[in-house]
């Protein structure tokens, strides 16, 4: 290629760039043309998406409010009816006690049968408590443990080690290994 051709190509390239720049400047000054229409379309699209997102936001907020209210209602019902299953299991024990009391009031009541009925009722109660993870603390002849036992008094004894439970006045109970009521006990101490 000759220098004349190169100069001519460079001139036409410069003219083309100048022409594009003039068109862009004219579009921006006039506010018309493809740039303005494209921007208007983009703005409308953005407004549509913003409206759609706002609508989704409102729906999600309403759904969260409903979920919160439902959770509060479920929690209130759980507190209110938490013992329903326990009570349903205890009712047969009460029925059995009432039947035993009615049998005791009969003239020809057999004391042996009444005792047996009472033992069966106590066994039923023990089974109900066991179903609900209630366990008994009966520390007879065990070392005194202040975490699970409450000493009612001390008794001087030389036949057992000091600080041994010699009498259980009232049994204690655990619920899921958590103390509900300590065992009331009499504890041995060394004789004076």
C-alpha positions as a Markdown table, in Angstrom:
| # | Residue | x | y | z |
|---|---|---|---|---|
| 1 | Unk | 0.0 | 0.0 | 0.0 |
| 2 | Unk | 1.2 | 3.5 | -0.8 |
| 3 | Unk | 1.4 | 6.4 | 1.6 |
| 4 | Unk | -1.4 | 8.1 | -0.3 |
| 5 | Unk | -3.7 | 5.2 | 0.2 |
| 6 | Unk | -2.8 | 5.0 | 4.0 |
| 7 | Unk | -3.5 | 8.7 | 4.4 |
| 8 | Unk | -6.8 | 8.4 | 2.5 |
| 9 | Unk | -7.8 | 5.4 | 4.8 |
| 10 | Unk | -6.9 | 7.3 | 7.9 |
| 11 | Unk | -8.9 | 10.3 | 6.7 |
| 12 | Unk | -12.0 | 8.3 | 6.0 |
| 13 | Unk | -11.6 | 6.6 | 9.4 |
| 14 | Unk | -11.4 | 10.0 | 11.1 |
| 15 | Unk | -14.4 | 11.2 | 9.2 |
| 16 | Unk | -16.4 | 8.1 | 10.2 |
| 17 | Unk | -15.5 | 8.6 | 13.9 |
| 18 | Unk | -16.4 | 12.3 | 13.7 |
| 19 | Unk | -19.8 | 11.4 | 12.1 |
| 20 | Unk | -20.6 | 8.9 | 14.9 |
| 21 | Unk | -19.7 | 11.4 | 17.6 |
| 22 | Unk | -22.0 | 14.1 | 15.9 |
| 23 | Unk | -24.9 | 11.6 | 15.8 |
| 24 | Unk | -24.5 | 10.7 | 19.6 |
| 25 | Unk | -24.3 | 14.4 | 20.4 |
| 26 | Unk | -27.4 | 15.2 | 18.4 |
| 27 | Unk | -29.3 | 12.3 | 20.1 |
| 28 | Unk | -28.3 | 13.5 | 23.6 |
| 29 | Unk | -29.2 | 17.1 | 22.7 |
| 30 | Unk | -32.5 | 16.3 | 21.0 |
| 31 | Unk | -33.5 | 13.6 | 23.6 |
| 32 | Unk | -35.0 | 11.6 | 20.7 |
| 33 | Unk | -33.8 | 8.6 | 18.9 |
| 34 | Unk | -33.0 | 5.0 | 19.8 |
| 35 | Unk | -31.1 | 5.9 | 23.0 |
| 36 | Unk | -34.1 | 7.7 | 24.5 |
| 37 | Unk | -36.6 | 5.0 | 23.5 |
| 38 | Unk | -34.2 | 2.3 | 24.9 |
| 39 | Unk | -33.9 | 4.1 | 28.2 |
| 40 | Unk | -37.6 | 4.6 | 28.5 |
| 41 | Unk | -38.1 | 0.8 | 27.9 |
| 42 | Unk | -35.5 | 0.0 | 30.5 |
| 43 | Unk | -37.2 | 2.4 | 33.0 |
| 44 | Unk | -40.6 | 0.8 | 32.4 |
| 45 | Unk | -39.1 | -2.7 | 32.8 |
| 46 | Unk | -37.4 | -1.6 | 36.1 |
| 47 | Unk | -40.7 | -0.1 | 37.3 |
| 48 | Unk | -42.5 | -3.4 | 36.5 |
| 49 | Unk | -39.9 | -5.4 | 38.4 |
| 50 | Unk | -40.0 | -3.1 | 41.3 |
| 51 | Unk | -43.8 | -3.4 | 41.5 |
| 52 | Unk | -43.5 | -7.2 | 41.3 |
| 53 | Unk | -40.9 | -7.3 | 44.0 |
| 54 | Unk | -42.9 | -5.0 | 46.2 |
| 55 | Unk | -45.9 | -7.2 | 45.8 |
| 56 | Unk | -43.8 | -10.3 | 46.7 |
| 57 | Unk | -42.5 | -8.4 | 49.8 |
| 58 | Unk | -46.0 | -7.6 | 51.0 |
| 59 | Unk | -47.1 | -11.3 | 50.4 |
| 60 | Unk | -44.0 | -12.6 | 52.3 |
| 61 | Unk | -44.7 | -10.1 | 55.2 |
| 62 | Unk | -48.3 | -11.3 | 55.4 |
| 63 | Unk | -47.2 | -14.9 | 55.3 |
| 64 | Unk | -44.7 | -14.3 | 58.1 |
| 65 | Unk | -47.4 | -12.6 | 60.2 |
| 66 | Unk | -49.7 | -15.6 | 59.7 |
| 67 | Unk | -46.9 | -18.0 | 60.6 |
| 68 | Unk | -46.1 | -16.0 | 63.8 |
| 69 | Unk | -49.8 | -16.0 | 64.8 |
| 70 | Unk | -50.1 | -19.7 | 64.1 |
| 71 | Unk | -46.9 | -20.4 | 66.1 |
| 72 | Unk | -48.2 | -18.4 | 69.0 |
| 73 | Unk | -51.6 | -20.2 | 68.9 |
| 74 | Unk | -49.8 | -23.6 | 68.7 |
| 75 | Unk | -47.5 | -22.7 | 71.6 |
| 76 | Unk | -50.5 | -21.6 | 73.7 |
| 77 | Unk | -52.3 | -24.8 | 73.0 |
| 78 | Unk | -49.2 | -26.8 | 73.8 |
| 79 | Unk | -49.0 | -25.1 | 77.2 |
| 80 | Unk | -52.7 | -25.4 | 77.8 |
| 81 | Unk | -53.0 | -29.1 | 76.8 |
| 82 | Unk | -49.5 | -30.4 | 77.6 |
| 83 | Unk | -50.8 | -32.7 | 80.4 |
| 84 | Unk | -53.7 | -34.1 | 78.3 |
| 85 | Unk | -52.0 | -37.5 | 77.7 |
| 86 | Unk | -50.8 | -37.7 | 81.3 |
| 87 | Unk | -54.3 | -37.0 | 82.6 |
| 88 | Unk | -55.9 | -39.6 | 80.2 |
| 89 | Unk | -53.4 | -42.2 | 81.6 |
| 90 | Unk | -54.2 | -41.3 | 85.2 |
| 91 | Unk | -58.0 | -41.5 | 84.9 |
| 92 | Unk | -58.0 | -45.4 | 85.1 |
| 93 | Unk | -56.0 | -45.2 | 88.3 |
| 94 | Unk | -58.7 | -42.8 | 89.8 |
| 95 | Unk | -61.4 | -45.2 | 88.6 |
| 96 | Unk | -59.7 | -48.1 | 90.3 |
| 97 | Unk | -59.3 | -46.2 | 93.6 |
| 98 | Unk | -63.0 | -45.2 | 93.5 |
| 99 | Unk | -64.0 | -48.9 | 92.9 |
| 100 | Unk | -61.8 | -50.0 | 95.8 |
| 101 | Unk | -63.4 | -47.4 | 98.1 |
| 102 | Unk | -66.9 | -48.5 | 97.0 |
| 103 | Unk | -65.9 | -52.2 | 97.6 |
| 104 | Unk | -64.6 | -51.3 | 101.1 |
| 105 | Unk | -68.0 | -49.8 | 102.0 |
| 106 | Unk | -69.8 | -53.1 | 101.3 |
| 107 | Unk | -70.7 | -55.2 | 104.4 |
| 108 | Unk | -69.0 | -58.4 | 103.3 |
| 109 | Unk | -65.8 | -56.8 | 102.0 |
| 110 | Unk | -62.9 | -59.2 | 101.9 |
| 111 | Unk | -59.9 | -57.4 | 103.3 |
| 112 | Unk | -57.5 | -59.6 | 101.3 |
| 113 | Unk | -59.1 | -58.7 | 98.0 |
| 114 | Unk | -59.2 | -55.0 | 99.0 |
| 115 | Unk | -55.5 | -55.1 | 99.7 |
| 116 | Unk | -54.8 | -56.9 | 96.4 |
| 117 | Unk | -56.9 | -54.3 | 94.5 |
| 118 | Unk | -55.0 | -51.5 | 96.2 |
| 119 | Unk | -51.7 | -53.1 | 95.3 |
| 120 | Unk | -52.8 | -53.4 | 91.6 |
| 121 | Unk | -53.9 | -49.8 | 91.6 |
| 122 | Unk | -50.5 | -48.7 | 93.0 |
| 123 | Unk | -48.9 | -50.8 | 90.3 |
| 124 | Unk | -51.1 | -49.1 | 87.6 |
| 125 | Unk | -50.0 | -45.7 | 89.0 |
| 126 | Unk | -46.3 | -46.8 | 88.9 |
| 127 | Unk | -46.7 | -47.8 | 85.2 |
| 128 | Unk | -48.3 | -44.5 | 84.3 |
| 129 | Unk | -45.5 | -42.6 | 86.0 |
| 130 | Unk | -42.9 | -44.8 | 84.2 |
| 131 | Unk | -44.5 | -44.0 | 80.8 |
| 132 | Unk | -43.9 | -40.3 | 81.5 |
| 133 | Unk | -40.3 | -40.9 | 82.6 |
| 134 | Unk | -41.0 | -40.3 | 86.3 |
| 135 | Unk | -38.7 | -42.4 | 88.5 |
| 136 | Unk | -38.7 | -43.0 | 92.2 |
| 137 | Unk | -35.9 | -42.1 | 94.6 |
| 138 | Unk | -35.9 | -44.6 | 97.5 |
| 139 | Unk | -32.5 | -44.3 | 99.1 |
| 140 | Unk | -32.9 | -46.8 | 102.0 |
| 141 | Unk | -29.5 | -47.9 | 103.3 |
| 142 | Unk | -27.7 | -45.7 | 100.7 |
| 143 | Unk | -25.2 | -42.9 | 101.5 |
| 144 | Unk | -26.9 | -39.5 | 102.0 |
| 145 | Unk | -26.8 | -37.4 | 98.9 |
| 146 | Unk | -27.9 | -33.8 | 99.4 |
| 147 | Unk | -28.7 | -33.3 | 95.7 |
| 148 | Unk | -31.5 | -35.9 | 95.9 |
| 149 | Unk | -32.2 | -36.3 | 99.7 |
| 150 | Unk | -33.5 | -33.9 | 102.3 |
| 151 | Unk | -32.5 | -34.9 | 105.9 |
| 152 | Unk | -35.3 | -34.6 | 108.4 |
| 153 | Unk | -33.1 | -35.5 | 111.3 |
| 154 | Unk | -29.9 | -37.3 | 112.4 |
| 155 | Unk | -30.0 | -40.5 | 114.4 |
| 156 | Unk | -27.0 | -41.8 | 116.3 |
| 157 | Unk | -26.3 | -45.3 | 115.1 |
| 158 | Unk | -23.3 | -47.6 | 115.6 |
| 159 | Unk | -24.6 | -50.4 | 113.3 |
| 160 | Unk | -24.3 | -48.4 | 110.1 |
| 161 | Unk | -21.8 | -46.0 | 108.6 |
| 162 | Unk | -22.3 | -42.3 | 109.4 |
| 163 | Unk | -24.3 | -40.4 | 106.8 |
| 164 | Unk | -26.3 | -43.4 | 105.7 |
| 165 | Unk | -30.0 | -43.2 | 105.1 |
| 166 | Unk | -31.7 | -45.3 | 107.8 |
| 167 | Unk | -35.3 | -44.3 | 107.2 |
| 168 | Unk | -37.1 | -43.0 | 104.2 |
| 169 | Unk | -40.0 | -40.8 | 105.5 |
| 170 | Unk | -41.2 | -39.9 | 102.0 |
| 171 | Unk | -39.9 | -41.1 | 98.6 |
| 172 | Unk | -38.5 | -38.6 | 96.1 |
| 173 | Unk | -39.1 | -38.4 | 92.4 |
| 174 | Unk | -37.2 | -37.5 | 89.2 |
| 175 | Unk | -38.8 | -36.4 | 85.9 |
| 176 | Unk | -36.4 | -37.2 | 83.0 |
| 177 | Unk | -33.5 | -37.3 | 85.5 |
| 178 | Unk | -34.5 | -33.8 | 86.9 |
| 179 | Unk | -35.4 | -33.6 | 90.6 |
| 180 | Unk | -39.1 | -33.0 | 91.2 |
| 181 | Unk | -39.2 | -33.8 | 94.9 |
| 182 | Unk | -36.3 | -34.8 | 97.1 |
| 183 | Unk | -36.6 | -37.9 | 99.3 |
| 184 | Unk | -37.3 | -37.0 | 103.0 |
| 185 | Unk | -34.9 | -39.1 | 105.1 |
| 186 | Unk | -33.4 | -39.8 | 108.5 |
| 187 | Unk | -29.7 | -40.0 | 108.4 |
| 188 | Unk | -27.3 | -41.9 | 110.7 |
| 189 | Unk | -24.5 | -40.2 | 112.6 |
| 190 | Unk | -21.7 | -41.6 | 114.7 |
| 191 | Unk | -22.7 | -42.1 | 118.3 |
| 192 | Unk | -21.4 | -39.5 | 120.8 |
